[in-house]
Amino acid sequence: RDLHSFPTRRSSDLEAAKAGVKRFVFGSSMGVYGREGKNVPVNEEVAATPSEVYGGAKRYVELYGENLAASSASEFVALRIATVLGLGVRNTASPWRSQIFDPSVQQVVMPCGSEAVLSLVHVEDVAEMLFLLASRECLLHRRYNTPAENWRAGDLKKAIESLSSSRTVVLQDGAGAPTPPVSNGERFTAEFDYRARPILERLRAAHRQSEALL
């Protein structure tokens, strides 16, 4: 639908103004790109054509927020987030994203084939990116992809197994949901001069900490 055909909520505008809300920062998803970016990283200039309900819902909020911002004093910006990793996430349909940082989990099952390209970002980096979007005085754009590391699943498996001889990673061809689009986060990197801590460094630190506790 056309951006301006989305309804506005004047009561929300007033509530936001009264609360002094300057900017809404929305955690969107690379899923808004649908089937784009399976082989080549996509940037924000690529048309958002979601192919699943999740991506479609994220895109709707983006459009609604942009429309709301156009008719009020509040700003709206969306961070399109790649696949999030991090220790401690239990309630997820993809437990491997937490388990790879937990050496006590001896076997990690990843629902993808070895040639799948995974666009990965750590949860702590996502939090920092959201903070930067909320706190920067002026933003140049309304939409940003998260900078991410694009890993071939087979290479990630080898990296994890190389840290411990007792750990195995099982890849499953044809299992699970389609692989999300691959992120090109150069816009965010350039505007904020942002450099994330490497995922391999985080994996090594998790294993060192586990060994120290033994």
N, C-alpha and C positions, 0 to 999 in steps of 0.2 A: 504494500500500500504506500501511497504518497506520504511523505513525512508529515505534511500539514493536515492530513485527514485523521490523524490520531487525536483522541479527545484530550483536552486539558482539564486540570483540576485546580480551579482558582482557590479553593479552600486550602489546598496543599501549598500553593504559592504563598498565601498569606501566613500560614503556619511557619513555613520556612523563613520568610522575611522576619517574622516576630522573633524567631529563635536565632536570627543572625547567621543563618546558613549561607555561606558564600558559594560553596561548590559541593556538588554530589560526585563522589568517586565510586564508580560501579565496577565490581569484579565480573567482567564478562569472560568470554571463552574463545579460544581459537576455533571452536566448533561452529562459529558463525560463518566460517568460510566453506562449510560443507565438504565436498569432495575435492576441493582445490588443495594444492600443496602436498600431495602425496609423494612427490619426487623432488620438487623444487620449493624452497621456503617462500612463503607468501608474505607480502608486506601490506600495509594498510590501504594501499591503492587498489588492491584486488577487491572485486565486488563481493559483498557478503551474500552468499546464497546457501543458507543452511539446508542440510539434507536430512536432519533428524530433529525430533521435538526439542531436545535439550538446546541445540544451537539456535533453533527457531525462537525459543523462549528468551534466550539471551539477546538475540537480535531485536526482539520486540521491545525489551526494556531499553536497549540503546536508543531506538527510534523514539520511544515515549519520552525518555529523559532529554534527548536533544530538542524535542518539540516543546517540552516543559520549559527548558532553559531559554528557548527563543521567545517565550511569552512572560518571562519573569526576570528578576534580578539575580537569580542563582545560576551558577555555571553547572555544566555536566560534562564529565569525562569518563570514558570507558577504558579499562585495562583488559585487553584480550589475553587471557592467561593460558599458557601451554600446560602440559601434563605436570602436575605438582607432586614433588617427592618430599619426604620428611619423616623422621622417626616419631612415633607416637600416635599416628592416625590409625584408629582401630575400626571405626565404623565406615568402611569404604568397600565398594565393589571391586576395587583393585588393591588388595592388601600388599602386593609386592612392592608398591611404592613406598611403604613404610618398612617392610621386612628387609630390604636390601641394606638398611642402616642398622639392623639388629643382628649381630653375629650369633645370637642364641638360636636364631631360626636357621636350621641347617639346610633346609631345602626351600628354595623360593621358586614359585611357579609364575611365569609370565605368559599371559594369554596372547602371544603373538609369535610370528616366525622370525628366524634369525636375520632376514633381510629387511624386516620392518624398520623404518626410521622413526625414532621416538624423539619428540621435542620436549626436553625436560627442564624444569626450573624448580629450585628448592623453595620450600614454604617460607623460610626466613627471608629469602630474596623477594618473594612476592609481597610480603609484609612491608619490606623496605620500599619497594616500588610504589605501593599504595600510599605510604606515608609521604613520599616525595611528590606524588601527584596532588595530595591534599594540601601540602605545605608550601609548594612553589608559588611565588607571587603571581606569575603570569605563565600560562601554558600556550604553546604554539599550535596545538592540535586538540581535537576532541576525542581521538581514538589512538590507542597505542597497543602494539603487540608487546608481550614480555620478551626481553632478551632471553634466549634459551640455548642450551647445548643440544645439538641434534646428533643423537647416538644411533648407530645401527644396533639393533637388539643383540645380535651375535657378539658384537664388540663389548657391550655392557656386561653380558654374561661372562666373557673371559676376564674382564676387569674385576668383577666381584669374586670370581673363583680364584683369581691370582692372589687375593688377600688372605685366603685361608684354605688350606688343603682339605678341610672338613666340610666346606660349603659347596653346594651344587645349585645351579640355576637351570630349571627346566623350561624350555620354550615350547609353545604349543601352536603349531601352524593351524590357521583357520579358526582359532578359538576366540571367544570374547567379542567385544564391540570393535567396529572399524577403527584403525589407527587414526588419531586426530591429525589435522593438518600440521605441517612443519612451519615453525615460526621464524620469521625474519624480524628481529627486534632492533634493527639499526636506528629507527627513528628515536626510540627511547634512549638507546645508548648514546647517540649523538647529542640529544638535547640535555641530558642529565650527566653526561660523561660517566656513565654507569658501568661498573665492572663487578660482576658477581663472583663469589668464591667458587672455584671449580668443583664440580660434583665429585670427581675422583678424589680430590683433596678431602672433601667431606666424608667420603666413604672410608678413606684411610684413617681419618681422625676417629671415626666411630669404632673401627676395629682396634685401634690403639687404646682407646678408653676401655673397651671391653676386656682387653688383655690385662690392663692395669688393675682391673677389679678382681681378676682371678687369683 
